[in-house]
Amino acid sequence: MNRFRYLLNTMLLMIIFPAACSAGVKEPAVAGAFYPDDPKKLAAEVDGYLAKADAEPEEGRLLTLIAPHAGYVYSGSVAGHSYARLKGQAISTVILIGPSHYASFKGAVIYPGSGMRTPLGVVRVNESLASSLASDRDGVKLAADPFSREHSLEVQLPFLQRVLKDFTVVPILVGGMTRESHRHLADRLATLLKQDAQALIVISTDLSHYHDAKTAGIKDRKVLDAVERLSAGDLERLLTSGEGEACGGGPVLYGMAAARGAGATEARIYHYADSSAASGDRKRVVGYGAAGFYARPLTAASRSEILKLARETVFARVSGKPLPEWHGEDKRLKADGAVFVTLKEKNGRLRGCIGSIQAHTALHDSISQNAVAAATRDPRFRPVSPEELPGLDVEVTVLSPMEPVASSNEIEVGKHGVYLEASGRSSVFLPQVPVEQGWDLETYLKELAMKAGLAADAWKSGRLYRFTAEIVH
């Protein structure tokens, strides 16, 4: 009887989850249609796109690429601008995130098989990583069926095969976006990028569909501007309102959140084109963009602009003059960023400190807003007077994204700032504070709790988040 029940249960599981049970190597769905099915012709075509791409070296770590997924005759040249950036790079794990065009589902699905075949051979799937990223509770499931006809990830594979040597992939399709799946994948993929320097995310998306070339250009430039500024809020607003379009908008938002969590500070738009370049039809076009997300430290030029903007804003506000408007081209200052502006007297005594812990607006806007607030609205101090300006030191702290910590042992004095949430209250210290005060870790956390108006040991039952910072003074 027990054996009969075991067999019955096994059969039922195979009926309910046929995709997960039967997945092996996925055969190509669009070879011979979206790209050549002859290996030599395919390799030559991809190599041609890569050779024509402008791929000047970029500083910093490349965390994420965006590439289109139409037939190669239409979008292959644009995709080449993204993949040319991978030449010579030691990438061993590629997370592929694309939209589902045929299967309807909420959240995301991960391919559970062992590989994905193209005319150039089989690309191995990192099965253990794929399994570890799945979470039924969060709507991220293992399933093969949604991949059977899908082209959004398949067309990326030949490019990867021509620029990388030994690598594996984790294919992820996004259906209807959900908060749970977005949070889960963003957190898990950010952790992966931080832990594995040879990991990369590739986001598959086209832009607007079937408008005239002028209309498409306007819509697409709005989307690419939000992408370049790493502004998830603006991008989501554009896609929701219809001002902008991207069939892989969900994957872009998932991938952008993961990249920001891993430390992405700015983006580069490599190339833009539409289908009229191949079809000649400018009345109904599809837009294509190539881009990358990077983690880079502040350059000397960026530091100089940041400090200049903060000082001029404080001095203008206190003097009653019009606030300066920043119109520079520094991409770091254009990207969304979180900062604190700190004012000190010449003797080092604090005179004001206000900031934001989340990146919700462009870095230059955050600097201006918090500079005004530090000078005039810090509740601990009276507003700065004009007489104090000559002796005022201005310091700007640019924050990394917050990450939760499971234990206080994960906090390093002098490296990490800490944010505490407990009993409906919160407080934050910047990384330089415990160093300036001479605190050890225990004192650091006790002072953090007392700053929130809580008992000294309240940090033990609260939620702690750590962050790093780049300090400009």
Secondary structure by P-SEA (a helix, b strand, c coil): caaaaaaaaaaaaaaaccccccccccccccccccccccaaaaaaaaaaaaaacccccccccccbbbbbbccccccaaaaaaaacccccccccbbbbbbbbcccccccccccccccccccccbbbbaaaaaaaaccccccccccccccccccccccaaaaaaaccccbbbbbbbbccccaaaaaaaaaaaaaaaaacccbbbbbbbcccccccaaaaaaaaaaaaaaaaaccaaaaaaaaaaccbbbcaaaaaaaaaaaaaaaccccccccccccccccccccccbbbbbbbbbbbbcccaaaaaaaaaaaaaaaaaaaacccccccccccccccccbbbbbbbbccccccccccccccccccaaaaaaaaaaaaaccccccccccccccccbbbbbbbbcbbbbbccccccccccbbbbbbcccccccccccccccccccaaaaaaaaaaaacccccccccbbbbbbbbbbcc
